[in-house]
Amino acid sequence: MQRFLWPLVIVLAVGALFLWGLRRSNPTALPSVLVGKPAPAFTLPVLPPYQAEWGRELELSELVGKKPILINFWASWCIPCQQEGPVLSAFWQQNKDKIMVLGINTQERNPSDALSFIQQYGLGFPSVQDNGRMYIEYGTYGVPETFLIDTSGKVRLRHVGPVSQADLAAMLKQGGG
């Protein structure tokens, strides 16, 4: 009986440590080497629905300094992106005088799928097309992921997974908006 007792105690102790670790961490706030550092610069093509207002290309440096920026990586095939799209769009409509929301469409199989997504989910905030480089530069693990950039151009936080209204309100506060 004692022969089986020690392995059972060890398994239970490891399991308890694992559960304790899960409860302590916030899975949507993954650490990022970018936090506190300048956001990777980019110039990316603006998706067609936004070109009349934003031009054919958008450069991050043109946005920095005016107000905080939320950069949201998304893809049309991403189910959580479909859930957060309307939430982000409503947030943008209510707060565009305080914070910039910029979508980065990435990992798209067919470029026309992004256009259908924009129309279907009513994305009012501008979105650009990434060829995969910014996805790597920002160290994303998947979509959706959202980064808060402060007015000095530094990354303040990284949020993994879909954002809620409460998440966005907290980001707005943290960004100073």
C-alpha positions as CSV (number, residue, x, y, z in Angstrom):
1,M,0.0,0.0,0.0
2,Q,2.8,2.4,0.9
3,R,4.3,1.7,-2.5
4,F,1.4,3.4,-4.2
5,L,0.9,6.1,-1.6
6,W,4.0,8.2,-2.5
7,P,3.4,8.4,-6.2
8,L,-0.2,9.4,-5.5
9,V,0.9,12.1,-3.1
10,I,3.4,13.4,-5.8
11,V,0.7,13.4,-8.5
12,L,-1.7,15.3,-6.2
13,A,0.9,17.8,-5.3
14,V,1.9,18.5,-8.9
15,G,-1.8,18.7,-9.8
16,A,-2.5,21.2,-7.0
17,L,0.5,23.4,-8.1
18,F,-0.8,23.3,-11.7
19,L,-4.3,24.4,-10.7
20,W,-2.8,27.1,-8.4
21,G,-0.8,28.4,-11.3
22,L,-3.8,28.5,-13.6
23,R,-5.8,30.5,-11.1
24,R,-3.0,33.0,-10.6
25,S,-2.5,34.0,-14.2
26,N,-4.7,35.8,-16.7
27,P,-4.6,33.8,-20.0
28,T,-5.5,36.9,-22.0
29,A,-2.5,38.9,-20.8
30,L,0.4,36.9,-22.2
31,P,3.7,38.5,-21.5
32,S,5.3,40.2,-24.5
33,V,8.9,41.3,-25.0
34,L,7.4,44.4,-26.7
35,V,5.8,45.8,-23.5
36,G,7.6,49.0,-22.6
37,K,9.4,49.1,-26.0
38,P,8.5,50.9,-29.2
39,A,5.9,49.2,-31.3
40,P,7.3,47.7,-34.5
41,A,6.9,50.2,-37.3
42,F,5.0,49.4,-40.4
43,T,3.5,50.8,-43.6
44,L,0.7,48.5,-44.8
45,P,-1.9,48.6,-47.6
46,V,-5.3,49.8,-46.5
47,L,-8.2,47.5,-47.3
48,P,-10.4,49.0,-50.0
49,P,-13.4,50.0,-47.9
50,Y,-11.2,52.4,-46.0
51,Q,-9.1,53.9,-48.7
52,A,-11.3,56.9,-49.4
53,E,-10.7,58.1,-45.8
54,W,-7.3,56.7,-45.0
55,G,-5.4,56.5,-48.3
56,R,-3.9,53.5,-50.0
57,E,-1.2,52.9,-47.3
58,L,-1.2,53.5,-43.6
59,E,2.0,54.1,-41.7
60,L,2.0,53.6,-37.9
61,S,4.3,56.6,-37.3
62,E,1.5,58.8,-38.8
63,L,-0.8,57.7,-36.0
64,V,1.6,57.8,-33.0
65,G,1.4,60.8,-30.8
66,K,-2.2,61.8,-31.4
67,K,-3.9,59.4,-29.1
68,P,-3.5,55.8,-27.9
69,I,-3.8,53.1,-30.5
70,L,-5.4,49.6,-30.3
71,I,-3.9,47.3,-32.9
72,N,-6.1,44.3,-33.4
73,F,-4.9,41.3,-35.4
74,W,-7.8,39.5,-37.0
75,A,-8.8,37.0,-39.8
76,S,-12.1,36.3,-41.5
77,W,-12.0,32.6,-40.7
78,C,-11.4,33.2,-36.9
79,I,-14.6,32.5,-34.9
80,P,-13.5,34.7,-31.9
81,C,-12.7,37.5,-34.4
82,Q,-16.3,37.2,-35.6
83,Q,-17.5,37.6,-32.0
84,E,-15.3,40.6,-31.2
85,G,-15.7,42.4,-34.5
86,P,-19.0,44.2,-33.6
87,V,-17.8,44.9,-30.0
88,L,-14.6,46.6,-31.4
89,S,-16.6,48.5,-34.0
90,A,-19.1,49.8,-31.4
91,F,-16.2,50.8,-29.1
92,W,-14.5,52.6,-32.0
93,Q,-17.7,54.5,-32.8
94,Q,-18.1,55.6,-29.2
95,N,-14.5,56.5,-28.5
96,K,-12.8,57.4,-31.7
97,D,-12.0,60.9,-30.3
98,K,-10.1,59.3,-27.5
99,I,-8.4,56.2,-29.0
100,M,-7.5,54.9,-32.5
101,V,-8.5,51.4,-33.4
102,L,-6.6,49.8,-36.2
103,G,-7.3,46.3,-37.5
104,I,-4.6,44.2,-39.1
105,N,-6.0,41.4,-41.3
106,T,-3.5,38.6,-41.4
107,Q,-3.3,34.9,-42.4
108,E,-6.0,35.4,-44.9
109,R,-6.5,32.6,-47.4
110,N,-8.4,34.7,-49.9
111,P,-8.2,38.5,-49.8
112,S,-11.9,38.8,-50.7
113,D,-12.8,37.0,-47.5
114,A,-11.5,40.0,-45.5
115,L,-13.8,42.3,-47.5
116,S,-16.8,40.1,-46.8
117,F,-15.9,40.0,-43.1
118,I,-15.7,43.8,-42.9
119,Q,-19.2,44.1,-44.5
120,Q,-20.8,41.3,-42.6
121,Y,-19.6,42.5,-39.2
122,G,-19.7,46.2,-39.9
123,L,-16.2,47.1,-39.0
124,G,-16.1,50.8,-38.9
125,F,-12.5,51.2,-37.8
126,P,-9.8,51.1,-40.6
127,S,-8.0,47.8,-41.4
128,V,-4.9,47.1,-43.2
129,Q,-3.6,43.9,-44.9
130,D,-0.5,42.1,-43.5
131,N,1.5,39.7,-45.5
132,G,2.6,37.9,-42.3
133,R,5.5,40.1,-41.4
134,M,3.8,42.2,-38.7
135,Y,2.2,39.0,-37.3
136,I,5.8,37.9,-36.7
137,E,7.2,41.3,-35.6
138,Y,4.5,41.6,-32.9
139,G,5.1,38.0,-31.7
140,T,1.5,37.0,-32.0
141,Y,0.5,33.4,-31.4
142,G,-2.9,33.5,-33.2
143,V,-5.9,35.7,-33.8
144,P,-7.4,37.7,-32.3
145,E,-4.7,39.5,-30.4
146,T,-4.8,43.2,-29.5
147,F,-2.0,45.5,-28.5
148,L,-2.3,48.9,-26.8
149,I,0.2,51.5,-28.0
150,D,0.6,54.7,-26.0
151,T,1.0,58.2,-27.4
152,S,4.8,57.8,-27.2
153,G,4.6,54.8,-29.5
154,K,5.4,52.2,-26.9
155,V,3.5,48.9,-26.4
156,R,1.6,49.1,-23.1
157,L,-0.1,45.7,-23.1
158,R,-1.0,42.7,-25.1
159,H,-4.4,41.0,-24.9
160,V,-4.8,37.5,-26.4
161,G,-8.2,36.3,-27.5
162,P,-11.4,38.3,-28.1
163,V,-11.9,41.6,-26.3
164,S,-15.0,42.4,-24.3
165,Q,-16.5,45.8,-23.6
166,A,-14.9,45.6,-20.1
167,D,-11.5,44.8,-21.6
168,L,-11.7,47.7,-24.0
169,A,-12.8,50.1,-21.2
170,A,-9.8,49.0,-19.1
171,M,-7.5,49.5,-22.2
172,L,-8.9,53.0,-22.7
173,K,-8.2,53.9,-19.1
174,Q,-4.7,52.4,-19.2
175,G,-4.0,54.2,-22.5
176,G,-4.9,57.5,-21.0
177,G,-7.9,58.0,-23.2
